[in-house]
């Protein structure tokens, strides 16, 4: 093996072994359809979520003849708190806990489809895939 290949393999091994856990700082929301949410999103891409299934699969609007509109509102009661754990940076442990961080939110979503003729539908889907607010 050449020196370059050996160095590349060593660098790749070091990156793989040195990779740590990644923690996100946002909230993913799946509130596009209350009907699909009630079914735990089982088959939502195949039309089980009503007209709002177009979020996952736009072709499902052809399952809704004529004019169909659906509006959803979901309340999310967020509860979150930060507590320093043993083993964290000693400088952070002195800061103490955060108290309640979360704020509840009403998340709107909707979908509308209109069949123009036997071969053409128009559709519009709105929602909030990421969101919520925390107070420091």
Buried (B, 14 or more C-beta within 10 A) or exposed (E): EEEEEEEEEEEEEEEEEEEEEEEEEEBEBBBBBBBBBEEEBEEBBEBBBBBBBBBBEEEBBBBBEEEBEBEBEBEBEBEEEEEBEEEEEEEEEEEEEBEEBBBEBEBEBBBBBBBEEEEEBEBEBBBBEEBBEBEE
